[in-house]
Every structure is written in structure tokens, then in C-alpha cells.
Amino acid sequence: MPRQILQNFPIVIRRLRSADYEAWWPRLHRLDLAAFGPSAELDIGLWEYAFTNYRVLVALKGNVVVGALVATPPSVLRGRSWCWSLGTHPKYQGQGIGKALLRRWFSQRWPNPLRGWALQVVSENHQALGLYKKAGFIRRRFFRDYFGDGVDGFCCYKESPSAIPIAQKNYVTKRSPRRKISRKK
Ligand SMILES: CC(C)(COP(=O)(O)OP(=O)(O)OC[C@H]1O[C@@H](n2cnc3c(N)ncnc32)[C@H](O)[C@@H]1OP(=O)(O)O)[C@@H](O)C(=O)NCCC(=O)NCCS
């Protein structure tokens, strides 16, 4: 679709389901190639797994895929939803699509308790780091050579304001018995 016509379309974010896998994964893979370059993995099995088990959010302008975010459900142990992939097509970057995808991720409802959100990012990816900082993520850990080939990375976390401590109901809060102090005069 020509760009002038596309400009008239608002950005719509849609959640894709496992039934959408066949029709949509090639479009998402093309987006990955555009956003991440030729190193974007072509692993059909991985895409199928993501469509079946993860939350797949796609940003559309008309019928054109302009961005996507794929995230895991919150883990049972730590209650964090991890971003598996986030990308905006280079032609549409800087228009708030990444921000809109993150907002949609934050408003997802999950069957298990959510404590917060997490992601990994290359330490030199200033564009993504700027976006994550604005969205409230805090850099928690620096990993040297995290991505291999000498590429360092950060793990970033954002706590959910409505988080319920995951294991709260299992905590046994027992006061330690008070020591009786006998004061000798
Ligand atoms: C990172 C990425 C997803 C951002 O998507 P986007 O749609 O361009 O992001 P937005 O337009 O919503 O930008 C939101 C914020 O990002 C930050 N940002 C965007 N471009 C930036 C730049 N060149 N330098 C620093 N910060 C930048 C700003 O804080 C911006 O907020 P503002 O517009 O209020 O100033 C996109 O650049 C991309 O797909 N990059 C390639 C793939 C990638 O690196 N993905 C992330 C992997 S962890």
C-alpha cells in the first residue's frame, strides 16, 4: 500500500492466537528481518511455539505489519512476563509504535499472578534503552558478553504496581520467642 495512503490509518494493535500462526508467522518474520537485520532467526518451530504459548501482539497500519511484541506468560516461580521480541519496522520507527506495544503488553491479563515485566537488551542499543527507560524499566544487571561475540547486555525489570507477592500465602510468619531477660539488681 502506498505510504501516503497508509498515513491515514491509525495504528491498531491486535492480539494473535495460535490459530493465526500459519497465516501470520511469515509476516512477523519479515518484520523481524527488517527490524533486526539478516541475523533474525528463521526457526519455524520457534514461531509455532511462540504463537501457541506466548502472547503475540501485532501493530498494524491498515493491513501492513509495522511492529510486533511477543512475550511469555508470567513464570509461576517469579511472576515475570519476559519480552521475547520487540521490533518496529524501520520505516515506522519514532512514531510511538514501540511505546504503544509496551503499553498493550502492560495491560495484558494473565491466568497466573503477575509481579512485573522483564527483558534483555544489548547495552549499545540506545534506541531500545531510551524506550524502556521511558516505559519505567530499571536496568538491574549488566552481563559482559551476554549475547556472545563480545556483545554485552542488560536485564531490565519493571514491577507491576498491582503486584501481589507471589508466595505470600505460603509464608509462615512466626515470631521468634522473646528472650526473658531477668534483670538482676
Ligand atoms: C527499539 C524499537 C522497538 C523502538 O520502537 P519505536 O516504535 O521506534 O519506538 P517509539 O517511537 O515508541 O519511541 C519511544 C521512545 O523510544 C526512545 N527512542 C526512540 N528512538 C530513540 C533514539 N534514536 N535514541 C534514544 N531513544 C530513542 C525515546 O525515548 C522515545 O520516546 P519519545 O518519542 O517520547 O522521545 C525500534 O527502534 C526497533 O525495532 N529497533 C530494532 C529492533 C530492536 O532493537 N528491538 C529491541 C530489542 S531489545
The ligand as an SDF file (V2000), in Angstrom:
LIG
                    3D

 48 50  0  0  0  0  0  0  0  0999 V2000
   13.6210   -0.1510   19.8240 C   0  0  0  0  0  0  0  0  0  0  0  0
   12.4090   -0.0060   18.9110 C   0  0  0  0  0  0  0  0  0  0  0  0
   11.4610   -1.1920   19.1420 C   0  0  0  0  0  0  0  0  0  0  0  0
   11.6840    1.2860   19.2750 C   0  0  0  0  0  0  0  0  0  0  0  0
   10.4900    1.3390   18.5430 O   0  0  0  0  0  0  0  0  0  0  0  0
    9.8180    2.6980   18.0690 P   0  0  0  0  0  0  0  0  0  0  0  0
    8.4760    2.3660   17.5170 O   0  0  0  0  0  0  0  0  0  0  0  0
   10.7370    3.4510   17.1950 O   0  0  0  0  0  0  0  0  0  0  0  0
    9.6940    3.4490   19.4620 O   0  0  0  0  0  0  0  0  0  0  0  0
    8.8040    4.7260   19.7910 P   0  0  0  0  0  0  0  0  0  0  0  0
    8.5720    5.5600   18.5790 O   0  0  0  0  0  0  0  0  0  0  0  0
    7.6220    4.2860   20.5610 O   0  0  0  0  0  0  0  0  0  0  0  0
    9.8120    5.5290   20.7170 O   0  0  0  0  0  0  0  0  0  0  0  0
    9.5600    5.6300   22.0540 C   0  0  0  0  0  0  0  0  0  0  0  0
   10.7820    6.1490   22.8060 C   0  0  0  0  0  0  0  0  0  0  0  0
   11.9760    5.4480   22.4510 O   0  0  0  0  0  0  0  0  0  0  0  0
   13.0700    6.3090   22.6470 C   0  0  0  0  0  0  0  0  0  0  0  0
   13.8080    6.4470   21.3930 N   0  0  0  0  0  0  0  0  0  0  0  0
   13.3430    6.2690   20.1460 C   0  0  0  0  0  0  0  0  0  0  0  0
   14.3440    6.4610   19.2730 N   0  0  0  0  0  0  0  0  0  0  0  0
   15.4470    6.7650   20.0240 C   0  0  0  0  0  0  0  0  0  0  0  0
   16.8150    7.0670   19.7210 C   0  0  0  0  0  0  0  0  0  0  0  0
   17.2440    7.0910   18.4350 N   0  0  0  0  0  0  0  0  0  0  0  0
   17.6810    7.2930   20.7320 N   0  0  0  0  0  0  0  0  0  0  0  0
   17.2520    7.2580   22.0380 C   0  0  0  0  0  0  0  0  0  0  0  0
   15.9730    6.9890   22.3780 N   0  0  0  0  0  0  0  0  0  0  0  0
   15.0960    6.7580   21.3820 C   0  0  0  0  0  0  0  0  0  0  0  0
   12.5260    7.6390   23.0750 C   0  0  0  0  0  0  0  0  0  0  0  0
   12.5320    7.6580   24.4740 O   0  0  0  0  0  0  0  0  0  0  0  0
   11.1000    7.5680   22.5670 C   0  0  0  0  0  0  0  0  0  0  0  0
   10.2450    8.3560   23.3020 O   0  0  0  0  0  0  0  0  0  0  0  0
    9.8520    9.8550   22.7700 P   0  0  0  0  0  0  0  0  0  0  0  0
    9.3820    9.6790   21.3590 O   0  0  0  0  0  0  0  0  0  0  0  0
    8.7600   10.2560   23.7040 O   0  0  0  0  0  0  0  0  0  0  0  0
   11.1070   10.6320   22.8840 O   0  0  0  0  0  0  0  0  0  0  0  0
   12.8250    0.0910   17.4220 C   0  0  0  0  0  0  0  0  0  0  0  0
   13.8240    1.0490   17.3220 O   0  0  0  0  0  0  0  0  0  0  0  0
   13.3370   -1.2170   16.8180 C   0  0  0  0  0  0  0  0  0  0  0  0
   12.5360   -2.0380   16.3640 O   0  0  0  0  0  0  0  0  0  0  0  0
   14.6570   -1.3930   16.7970 N   0  0  0  0  0  0  0  0  0  0  0  0
   15.2710   -2.5970   16.1650 C   0  0  0  0  0  0  0  0  0  0  0  0
   14.9510   -3.8660   16.9320 C   0  0  0  0  0  0  0  0  0  0  0  0
   15.3160   -3.7280   18.3840 C   0  0  0  0  0  0  0  0  0  0  0  0
   16.3960   -3.2660   18.7310 O   0  0  0  0  0  0  0  0  0  0  0  0
   14.3940   -4.1640   19.2730 N   0  0  0  0  0  0  0  0  0  0  0  0
   14.5870   -4.1380   20.7040 C   0  0  0  0  0  0  0  0  0  0  0  0
   15.2970   -5.3530   21.1490 C   0  0  0  0  0  0  0  0  0  0  0  0
   15.5600   -5.3650   22.8920 S   0  0  0  0  0  0  0  0  0  0  0  0
  1  2  1  0
  2  3  1  0
  2  4  1  0
  2 36  1  0
  4  5  1  0
  5  6  1  0
  6  7  2  0
  6  8  1  0
  6  9  1  0
  9 10  1  0
 10 11  2  0
 10 12  1  0
 10 13  1  0
 13 14  1  0
 14 15  1  0
 15 16  1  0
 15 30  1  0
 16 17  1  0
 17 18  1  0
 17 28  1  0
 18 19  1  0
 18 27  1  0
 19 20  2  0
 20 21  1  0
 21 22  1  0
 21 27  2  0
 22 23  1  0
 22 24  2  0
 24 25  1  0
 25 26  2  0
 26 27  1  0
 28 29  1  0
 28 30  1  0
 30 31  1  0
 31 32  1  0
 32 33  2  0
 32 34  1  0
 32 35  1  0
 36 37  1  0
 36 38  1  0
 38 39  2  0
 38 40  1  0
 40 41  1  0
 41 42  1  0
 42 43  1  0
 43 44  2  0
 43 45  1  0
 45 46  1  0
 46 47  1  0
 47 48  1  0
M  END
$$$$
